[in-house]
Amino acid sequence: MIERAKGILMSRVELSEQDAFRRLQFLSSPKNQKMIEIAHTIIEAEDAFKL
């Protein structure tokens, strides 16, 4: 799931793989959420745009 979220970030925001991973870390840190939860949210948002 994290790999898929990284891929979405890489294509949508034009980040490198390393920067996409760092972005997931950054987004999860202040909210004290696990990266997997952030990844799930990103994937859900991406899927919603595909409808």
N, C-alpha and C positions, 0 to 999 in steps of 0.2 A: 504494500500500500504506500509506503514511503517512497519507493522507487517511482511509482506512478505519479505521485504528487510532485516529485522532483522533475519528472518529465514535463508535467503541465507547466510548472514554473519556468522551466528552461525554454519552452516554446512560447508561452504567453508573455513573459517578462524579459525574454532573451538573456537568461542567466547561464553561466557555466554550471556543470554538475556540482562542483564544490560550492559555488555561491548559492545554488538552490538549496543545498543541504544546510548551509549557514542561515539562510532565510527561514527555513523550517525551525531551526534552533531558536532564532531570534523571536519568531512569532510565538513559540511555545513558552518561552522563559517568563515574560512579565505576567502571564495569565496562570502560571504554574500548571500548565496543561502538558500532557505527554505529546511528543511529536506525532505519534500515530493519530491522535485526536485532531490535530491541526491538518494532517494529511487527509483524513477522512472529510473534513470540511472543505478542503480545496477540491477534492475529487467530486463531492456532491455539487459544488458550485459549477464545476466544469461540465458535469453531466446535465445540469439544469440548462446551461447555455446550448447544449446540443439538441434540445427539444425543439 
